Amino acid sequence: MLKRYIVILLITILVVIFAIQNVEMVNIKLWFFEFDTSLSLLIILTFAAGALITLALALYEIGRGKRRISELEDQKSRNQENASDTTEEVPET
């Protein structure tokens, strides 16, 4: 777990360093919109948007996995109840 945080921290530091070194103004054109912004701001916002999208997808998958685990635990309980109801003592021979 600590390794993951270290990797995330290193990537973030590299992105910030890269952004700081690229402070020129750039012209952004998107469909009908056109505006000028700092390249470093654009890099940081793009990185943040990617991180947020990744986080949202990861949280969705975690929730989906937890729901599946809960469903399987419920199914296991029902199966155990059914198994205990159907077991009969077998007479010894």
C-alpha positions as CSV (number, residue, x, y, z in Angstrom):
1,M,0.0,0.0,0.0
2,L,2.8,2.4,0.8
3,K,4.5,1.6,-2.5
4,R,1.3,2.8,-4.3
5,Y,1.3,6.1,-2.5
6,I,5.0,6.6,-3.2
7,V,4.4,6.0,-6.9
8,I,1.4,8.3,-7.0
9,L,3.4,11.0,-5.2
10,L,6.3,10.6,-7.7
11,I,4.0,10.9,-10.7
12,T,2.3,13.9,-9.2
13,I,5.7,15.6,-8.6
14,L,6.8,14.8,-12.1
15,V,3.6,16.3,-13.6
16,V,4.0,19.5,-11.5
17,I,7.6,19.9,-12.5
18,F,6.7,19.4,-16.1
19,A,3.9,21.9,-15.8
20,I,6.1,24.5,-14.1
21,Q,8.6,24.2,-17.0
22,N,5.9,24.8,-19.6
23,V,4.4,28.2,-18.7
24,E,3.8,29.5,-22.3
25,M,0.4,30.6,-23.3
26,V,-1.5,28.3,-25.7
27,N,-4.6,28.7,-27.7
28,I,-7.3,26.1,-27.1
29,K,-10.0,25.4,-29.7
30,L,-12.8,23.1,-28.8
31,W,-15.9,23.0,-31.1
32,F,-17.2,26.6,-30.9
33,F,-15.0,27.7,-28.0
34,E,-11.6,29.2,-28.2
35,F,-9.5,30.6,-25.4
36,D,-5.9,31.2,-24.3
37,T,-4.5,29.6,-21.2
38,S,-1.2,28.7,-19.6
39,L,0.1,25.4,-20.8
40,S,1.0,24.5,-17.2
41,L,-2.5,25.1,-16.1
42,L,-3.8,23.0,-18.9
43,I,-1.4,20.2,-18.0
44,I,-2.4,20.2,-14.3
45,L,-6.2,20.4,-15.1
46,T,-5.9,17.5,-17.6
47,F,-3.9,15.4,-15.0
48,A,-6.5,16.2,-12.3
49,A,-9.4,15.3,-14.7
50,G,-7.8,12.0,-15.5
51,A,-7.2,11.3,-11.8
52,L,-10.8,12.0,-11.0
53,I,-12.1,9.8,-13.8
54,T,-9.9,7.0,-12.6
55,L,-11.0,7.5,-9.0
56,A,-14.7,7.4,-10.0
57,L,-14.2,4.2,-12.1
58,A,-12.3,2.6,-9.2
59,L,-15.0,3.5,-6.7
60,Y,-17.7,2.1,-9.0
61,E,-15.8,-1.2,-9.4
62,I,-15.2,-1.4,-5.6
63,G,-18.9,-0.9,-4.9
64,R,-19.8,-3.5,-7.6
65,G,-17.4,-6.0,-6.0
66,K,-18.9,-5.4,-2.5
67,R,-22.4,-5.9,-3.8
68,R,-21.3,-9.1,-5.5
69,I,-19.7,-10.3,-2.2
70,S,-22.8,-9.5,-0.3
71,E,-24.9,-11.4,-2.9
72,L,-22.6,-14.5,-2.6
73,E,-22.7,-14.4,1.2
74,D,-26.5,-14.3,1.1
75,Q,-26.5,-17.2,-1.3
76,K,-24.1,-19.1,0.9
77,S,-26.3,-18.6,3.9
78,R,-29.4,-19.8,2.1
79,N,-27.5,-22.8,0.8
80,Q,-26.3,-23.7,4.3
81,E,-29.9,-23.3,5.7
82,N,-31.2,-25.6,2.9
83,A,-28.4,-28.1,3.5
84,S,-29.2,-28.2,7.3
85,D,-32.9,-28.7,6.6
86,T,-32.3,-31.6,4.3
87,T,-29.8,-33.5,6.2
88,E,-31.1,-36.6,7.9
89,E,-29.4,-38.8,10.3
90,V,-28.4,-42.0,8.6
91,P,-28.9,-45.1,10.8
92,E,-25.7,-47.0,11.6
93,T,-25.5,-50.5,10.1
